[in-house]
Amino acid sequence: MSNRESTPKFPDSYLGNNSLDYDSSIWMERNQKKTTLLCLQYLYDERLDNLEKPDFLKDDPFFIVDLGCGTGFSTEILLERGFRVVGVDVLHDMLSKVKTKKNHMNNQNNLELILADINFIPLRSSSINHAISISAYNFITHRAKSVRDKTKIANNTAKNLYKLLKPNGRIIIEFYPKDDQELEMFTSSFNTNGFNGFVIKQNPNQKSGQTFLLLKKR
Ligand SMILES: C[S@@+](CC[C@H](N)C(=O)[O-])C[C@H]1O[C@@H](n2cnc3c(N)ncnc32)[C@H](O)[C@@H]1O
């Protein structure tokens, strides 16, 4: 979501006509898809350790959950790459656009959509191989009134994601924490709840800068 003129506000930026504007923005589509491809490279980053890249032509397709899937730009790339995708979003206005576009997507039978909060995803434990989240994870704490509340939500979410993932599960997050303290709060929520990982900042001093969290289940 780099190079954006104004910082999006949750939920207003994604409701009603704003969800239509979001979905019809060619710039947004290009940007989300490009970032998703980068996250897929990070999914098998050897700094997390050597996890062999699956070959979906011979291996069973992996389940991946797209956390905050919006109108499905990232989801579309994941389907094209052969994953079985569970798209999760808390806003009907955004998720309904994926439902409309689904018929034109490759491998559409490999897609399930769930209207739910990332904080608690109603799926069985150990049912998902990996998770990805593009430009959404910073919103999970939007209701919190204090740093303490934020930390609690971030910890509970990390715990729930830990349960959801199978052994060797990985999570790649591209997001917009508001400052280094908030980034540290999100990072330690994962470190203290069963994940190893690290942060990558790309062009940190530029408006187009992006922050990635690369995580693997211990
Ligand atoms: C920038 S948009 C979506 C980006 C998405 N990668 C795409 O390709 O369209 C961010 C999305 O995160 C969703 N979101 C924010 N907080 C959420 C939460 N707690 N649970 C689920 N979805 C959430 C919003 O509803 C919005 O659709």
The ligand as an SDF file (V2000), in Angstrom:
LIG
                    3D

 27 29  0  0  0  0  0  0  0  0999 V2000
   -5.9340   -2.6140    2.5960 C   0  0  0  0  0  0  0  0  0  0  0  0
   -7.3300   -3.6060    2.8160 S   0  0  0  0  0  0  0  0  0  0  0  0
   -7.1050   -5.1580    2.0790 C   0  0  0  0  0  0  0  0  0  0  0  0
   -5.9000   -5.5600    1.4210 C   0  0  0  0  0  0  0  0  0  0  0  0
   -6.0010   -6.9010    0.7280 C   0  0  0  0  0  0  0  0  0  0  0  0
   -4.6750   -7.4840    0.8190 N   0  0  0  0  0  0  0  0  0  0  0  0
   -6.4460   -6.8200   -0.7120 C   0  0  0  0  0  0  0  0  0  0  0  0
   -5.7990   -7.4520   -1.5570 O   0  0  0  0  0  0  0  0  0  0  0  0
   -7.4310   -6.1670   -1.0290 O   0  0  0  0  0  0  0  0  0  0  0  0
   -7.3550   -4.0050    4.5240 C   0  0  0  0  0  0  0  0  0  0  0  0
   -8.4810   -4.9340    4.9200 C   0  0  0  0  0  0  0  0  0  0  0  0
   -8.2680   -5.3780    6.2530 O   0  0  0  0  0  0  0  0  0  0  0  0
   -9.5450   -5.6310    6.8060 C   0  0  0  0  0  0  0  0  0  0  0  0
   -9.4420   -5.6930    8.2620 N   0  0  0  0  0  0  0  0  0  0  0  0
   -9.0570   -4.7330    9.1220 C   0  0  0  0  0  0  0  0  0  0  0  0
   -9.0940   -5.1690   10.4020 N   0  0  0  0  0  0  0  0  0  0  0  0
   -9.5130   -6.4570   10.3440 C   0  0  0  0  0  0  0  0  0  0  0  0
   -9.7380   -7.4470   11.3320 C   0  0  0  0  0  0  0  0  0  0  0  0
   -9.5210   -7.2120   12.6370 N   0  0  0  0  0  0  0  0  0  0  0  0
  -10.1590   -8.6560   10.9360 N   0  0  0  0  0  0  0  0  0  0  0  0
  -10.3810   -8.9250    9.6100 C   0  0  0  0  0  0  0  0  0  0  0  0
  -10.1790   -8.0140    8.6320 N   0  0  0  0  0  0  0  0  0  0  0  0
   -9.7480   -6.7960    8.9860 C   0  0  0  0  0  0  0  0  0  0  0  0
  -10.3770   -4.4520    6.3160 C   0  0  0  0  0  0  0  0  0  0  0  0
  -11.7530   -4.7170    6.4190 O   0  0  0  0  0  0  0  0  0  0  0  0
   -9.8700   -4.2950    4.8780 C   0  0  0  0  0  0  0  0  0  0  0  0
  -10.6750   -4.9920    3.9790 O   0  0  0  0  0  0  0  0  0  0  0  0
  1  2  1  0
  2  3  1  0
  2 10  1  0
  3  4  1  0
  4  5  1  0
  5  6  1  0
  5  7  1  0
  7  8  2  0
  7  9  1  0
 10 11  1  0
 11 12  1  0
 11 26  1  0
 12 13  1  0
 13 14  1  0
 13 24  1  0
 14 15  1  0
 14 23  1  0
 15 16  2  0
 16 17  1  0
 17 18  1  0
 17 23  2  0
 18 19  1  0
 18 20  2  0
 20 21  1  0
 21 22  2  0
 22 23  1  0
 24 25  1  0
 24 26  1  0
 26 27  1  0
M  CHG  2   2   1   9  -1
M  END
$$$$
